[in-house]
Amino acid sequence: MKMRKIIAEAQAALDAGNCVVIGLQTTGESALEDHLARSRRQSFAGAEQFDGFISVTAFILSSFIGALS
């Protein structure tokens, strides 16, 4: 949905006396691409190589924790 539509729907719900909760979802694809791009830039300096599964959730959680530090 586009923002204008979301805002209109939310306002209509509020006007009707309802509560509005807007949930956001992500596939983590952009976070993964960003991490891999940084890893490729650092690969010549000995950055880790990926031989198995890559956890997008782990990257997002790690970035979040790193931002709080």
PABA-364526 format. One record per atom (N, C-alpha, C): residue number from 1; residue in three letters; atom name; x negated, y, z negated. Coordinates in pm, 1 decimal. Layout:
BEGIN
 pos code site        x        y        z
 NUM  ALA   CA        X        Y        Z
...
//
This chain:
BEGIN
 pos code site        x        y        z
   1  MET    N    -84.6   -118.4      0.0
   1  MET   CA      0.0      0.0      0.0
   1  MET    C    -88.6    124.1      0.0
   2  LYS    N    -40.0    225.8     61.9
   2  LYS   CA   -112.1    352.7     65.0
   2  LYS    C    -77.0    434.4    -58.7
   3  MET    N   -165.0    524.9    -96.3
   3  MET   CA   -147.3    602.9   -218.4
   3  MET    C    -15.8    679.8   -221.5
   4  ARG    N     21.1    743.9   -113.3
   4  ARG   CA    145.8    822.3   -113.7
   4  ARG    C    265.7    733.8   -143.7
   5  LYS    N    267.6    614.7    -86.9
   5  LYS   CA    376.3    520.2   -110.0
   5  LYS    C    375.1    472.6   -255.2
   6  ILE    N    257.6    443.5   -307.6
   6  ILE   CA    245.6    398.6   -445.8
   6  ILE    C    293.6    507.3   -541.7
   7  ILE    N    252.5    630.5   -515.8
   7  ILE   CA    293.1    742.2   -601.5
   7  ILE    C    444.4    760.6   -597.0
   8  ALA    N    502.1    752.7   -477.8
   8  ALA   CA    647.2    768.1   -464.1
   8  ALA    C    720.6    656.8   -537.7
   9  GLU    N    674.3    533.3   -522.9
   9  GLU   CA    736.1    420.1   -591.6
   9  GLU    C    722.8    433.6   -743.4
  10  ALA    N    605.5    474.8   -788.9
  10  ALA   CA    583.7    491.8   -932.1
  10  ALA    C    671.9    603.6   -987.7
  11  GLN    N    681.9    713.6   -915.6
  11  GLN   CA    765.2    825.6   -960.3
  11  GLN    C    912.3    785.2   -966.3
  12  ALA    N    958.4    710.8   -867.6
  12  ALA   CA   1097.3    664.2   -867.0
  12  ALA    C   1124.0    573.7   -987.3
  13  ALA    N   1029.7    488.0  -1019.7
  13  ALA   CA   1045.3    400.6  -1135.2
  13  ALA    C   1046.7    481.2  -1264.8
  14  LEU    N    958.9    580.2  -1275.4
  14  LEU   CA    956.5    666.1  -1394.0
  14  LEU    C   1086.4    745.1  -1407.1
  15  ASP    N   1134.1    797.0  -1294.6
  15  ASP   CA   1260.3    871.9  -1295.4
  15  ASP    C   1377.4    784.8  -1339.4
  16  ALA    N   1368.1    655.3  -1312.6
  16  ALA   CA   1473.2    560.9  -1351.3
  16  ALA    C   1455.9    512.8  -1495.7
  17  GLY    N   1354.5    565.7  -1565.4
  17  GLY   CA   1332.4    530.1  -1705.0
  17  GLY    C   1248.2    405.6  -1725.1
  18  ASN    N   1182.7    359.9  -1621.6
  18  ASN   CA   1097.7    241.5  -1631.3
  18  ASN    C    953.2    280.2  -1657.4
  19  CYS    N    877.0    184.6  -1705.9
  19  CYS   CA    732.4    202.4  -1720.7
  19  CYS    C    664.6    159.6  -1590.7
  20  VAL    N    548.7    215.1  -1564.7
  20  VAL   CA    475.5    181.7  -1443.2
  20  VAL    C    337.2    129.1  -1481.3
  21  VAL    N    303.7     14.9  -1427.0
  21  VAL   CA    170.4    -41.6  -1443.3
  21  VAL    C    117.3    -69.1  -1303.8
  22  ILE    N      1.4    -14.6  -1274.8
  22  ILE   CA    -59.5    -34.4  -1143.4
  22  ILE    C   -184.5   -119.2  -1162.8
  23  GLY    N   -185.7   -234.7  -1100.5
  23  GLY   CA   -300.6   -323.9  -1109.3
  23  GLY    C   -385.8   -313.3   -984.8
  24  LEU    N   -514.7   -313.6  -1004.3
  24  LEU   CA   -608.1   -308.8   -892.0
  24  LEU    C   -681.7   -442.2   -883.7
  25  GLN    N   -700.7   -489.7   -763.9
  25  GLN   CA   -772.8   -614.9   -742.5
  25  GLN    C   -890.0   -590.7   -650.2
  26  THR    N   -988.0   -673.7   -665.7
  26  THR   CA  -1102.3   -666.4   -576.7
  26  THR    C  -1149.0   -807.7   -545.2
  27  THR    N  -1198.7   -825.9   -427.5
  27  THR   CA  -1257.8   -955.0   -392.9
  27  THR    C  -1402.9   -958.7   -438.0
  28  GLY    N  -1455.8   -842.0   -471.2
  28  GLY   CA  -1595.9   -834.1   -511.2
  28  GLY    C  -1690.2   -833.7   -392.8
  29  GLU    N  -1634.6   -831.7   -273.1
  29  GLU   CA  -1717.8   -840.5   -153.6
  29  GLU    C  -1816.2   -723.7   -144.5
  30  SER    N  -1770.6   -601.8   -173.0
  30  SER   CA  -1860.9   -487.6   -161.8
  30  SER    C  -1969.3   -492.9   -269.1
  31  ALA    N  -1933.9   -539.5   -390.8
  31  ALA   CA  -2034.9   -552.5   -495.9
  31  ALA    C  -2138.9   -656.5   -456.2
  32  LEU    N  -2093.8   -765.7   -398.0
  32  LEU   CA  -2186.4   -870.2   -353.7
  32  LEU    C  -2277.5   -818.3   -243.3
  33  GLU    N  -2219.8   -748.8   -145.3
  33  GLU   CA  -2300.5   -694.8    -35.6
  33  GLU    C  -2403.4   -595.3    -87.3
  34  ASP    N  -2363.8   -512.1   -184.5
  34  ASP   CA  -2456.4   -415.6   -243.1
  34  ASP    C  -2570.5   -487.2   -314.3
  35  HIS    N  -2537.0   -588.5   -392.6
  35  HIS   CA  -2639.6   -663.9   -464.6
  35  HIS    C  -2735.4   -732.9   -367.9
  36  LEU    N  -2680.2   -795.9   -265.1
  36  LEU   CA  -2766.2   -865.3   -167.9
  36  LEU    C  -2854.3   -767.3    -92.1
  37  ALA    N  -2801.0   -649.7    -60.1
  37  ALA   CA  -2882.0   -548.5      9.0
  37  ALA    C  -2997.3   -504.2    -79.3
  38  ARG    N  -2969.1   -482.1   -209.1
  38  ARG   CA  -3076.8   -444.1   -301.4
  38  ARG    C  -3178.0   -556.5   -315.0
  39  SER    N  -3130.7   -680.2   -319.5
  39  SER   CA  -3222.1   -794.9   -331.5
  39  SER    C  -3310.8   -806.2   -208.2
  40  ARG    N  -3251.8   -780.7    -90.2
  40  ARG   CA  -3332.5   -787.9     33.4
  40  ARG    C  -3440.3   -680.5     34.4
  41  ARG    N  -3406.3   -560.6    -13.7
  41  ARG   CA  -3505.8   -452.6    -18.1
  41  ARG    C  -3618.1   -487.3   -114.2
  42  GLN    N  -3584.9   -559.5   -221.6
  42  GLN   CA  -3684.3   -593.2   -322.8
  42  GLN    C  -3751.3   -727.6   -297.2
  43  SER    N  -3703.0   -801.7   -196.8
  43  SER   CA  -3753.1   -938.3   -176.0
  43  SER    C  -3902.9   -941.7   -151.1
  44  PHE    N  -3956.6   -836.3    -93.6
  44  PHE   CA  -4100.0   -833.4    -68.7
  44  PHE    C  -4178.4   -810.5   -197.2
  45  ALA    N  -4106.7   -764.3   -301.8
  45  ALA   CA  -4171.2   -741.7   -430.9
  45  ALA    C  -4144.4   -858.0   -526.6
  46  GLY    N  -4095.0   -971.1   -474.3
  46  GLY   CA  -4075.4  -1089.3   -556.4
  46  GLY    C  -3938.6  -1101.7   -618.8
  47  ALA    N  -3837.0  -1041.7   -561.4
  47  ALA   CA  -3701.7  -1055.8   -616.3
  47  ALA    C  -3655.6  -1200.3   -601.5
  48  GLU    N  -3556.7  -1236.0   -683.8
  48  GLU   CA  -3507.3  -1373.5   -680.5
  48  GLU    C  -3446.2  -1408.1   -544.5
  49  GLN    N  -3460.2  -1532.6   -507.6
  49  GLN   CA  -3397.7  -1582.9   -386.4
  49  GLN    C  -3277.1  -1666.4   -426.7
  50  PHE    N  -3175.5  -1671.9   -343.6
  50  PHE   CA  -3053.7  -1744.0   -375.3
  50  PHE    C  -3054.5  -1878.1   -303.3
  51  ASP    N  -3053.9  -1985.4   -382.1
  51  ASP   CA  -3055.7  -2118.9   -324.6
  51  ASP    C  -2923.3  -2192.5   -343.2
  52  GLY    N  -2835.2  -2139.3   -427.3
  52  GLY   CA  -2710.9  -2209.1   -457.3
  52  GLY    C  -2591.9  -2116.4   -441.9
  53  PHE    N  -2491.6  -2140.8   -524.8
  53  PHE   CA  -2372.6  -2058.3   -521.6
  53  PHE    C  -2401.8  -1919.9   -577.3
  54  ILE    N  -2333.7  -1821.0   -523.2
  54  ILE   CA  -2346.4  -1683.8   -570.8
  54  ILE    C  -2215.5  -1647.9   -637.8
  55  SER    N  -2221.6  -1602.9   -762.9
  55  SER   CA  -2101.3  -1567.6   -837.2
  55  SER    C  -2077.4  -1417.4   -829.6
  56  VAL    N  -1975.4  -1379.0   -755.3
  56  VAL   CA  -1939.0  -1238.3   -745.4
  56  VAL    C  -1896.2  -1187.7   -882.7
  57  THR    N  -1824.0  -1271.0   -956.3
  57  THR   CA  -1779.4  -1232.2  -1090.6
  57  THR    C  -1898.8  -1202.3  -1180.2
  58  ALA    N  -2002.0  -1284.0  -1171.9
  58  ALA   CA  -2122.0  -1260.5  -1252.6
  58  ALA    C  -2188.1  -1128.5  -1213.8
  59  PHE    N  -2192.9  -1097.0  -1083.8
  59  PHE   CA  -2251.4   -970.8  -1040.0
  59  PHE    C  -2171.4   -851.9  -1092.1
  60  ILE    N  -2039.2   -860.2  -1084.7
  60  ILE   CA  -1953.5   -750.8  -1132.2
  60  ILE    C  -1970.3   -733.0  -1282.5
  61  LEU    N  -1966.9   -842.8  -1357.6
  61  LEU   CA  -1983.8   -835.2  -1503.0
  61  LEU    C  -2122.0   -781.0  -1538.7
  62  SER    N  -2223.3   -826.5  -1470.2
  62  SER   CA  -2359.2   -779.3  -1495.9
  62  SER    C  -2372.1   -629.9  -1466.7
  63  SER    N  -2311.6   -583.1  -1358.8
  63  SER   CA  -2315.0   -441.1  -1324.8
  63  SER    C  -2241.7   -358.4  -1428.8
  64  PHE    N  -2127.7   -410.2  -1475.3
  64  PHE   CA  -2049.4   -340.1  -1576.1
  64  PHE    C  -2129.2   -327.3  -1706.4
  65  ILE    N  -2190.1   -438.2  -1749.1
  65  ILE   CA  -2268.1   -436.5  -1872.5
  65  ILE    C  -2388.9   -344.5  -1856.9
  66  GLY    N  -2451.3   -349.1  -1739.6
  66  GLY   CA  -2566.6   -262.4  -1714.3
  66  GLY    C  -2528.9   -114.8  -1717.4
  67  ALA    N  -2408.6    -81.9  -1671.9
  67  ALA   CA  -2363.4     56.8  -1673.2
  67  ALA    C  -2338.8    105.8  -1815.7
  68  LEU    N  -2305.0     13.7  -1906.4
  68  LEU   CA  -2278.7     51.5  -2044.8
  68  LEU    C  -2408.0     67.6  -2123.9
  69  SER    N  -2516.6      9.3  -2075.5
  69  SER   CA  -2643.5     13.1  -2149.4
  69  SER    C  -2713.1    145.5  -2133.3
//
